[in-house]
Amino acid sequence: GLRLVFASGEALLYAAMQQFNEHIYKHTGTILVNLYGPTEATVDCTGFTCSPWKEAYRYVPIGKPLLNTRAYILSYILVG
């Protein structure tokens, strides 16, 4: 069976992640992973495992750097 689903290319909506976990992860154990990277290069550089959902976020994080990569925050905006 299907064990992993990778979401990449556009921001993963919180509602989509919730629906995936409710309808797919809950019944099959298939894990959803949110990947992020610069669109210009079509390279994923960070990842966040969305299943099971245990955090208190109200958005889907872009995650931590993948193996053998680094992420630099050059500027940020606080989300209220």
Sequence and secondary structure as in RCSB ss.txt:
>XXXX:A:sequence
GLRLVFASGEALLYAAMQQFNEHIYKHTGTILVNLYGPTEATVDCTGFTCSPWKEAYRYVPIGKPLLNTRAYILS
YILVG
>XXXX:A:secstr
   EEEE SS   HHHHHHHIIIIIHHH  EEEEEE  TTTT   EEEE SS  S  SS    EE TT       
     
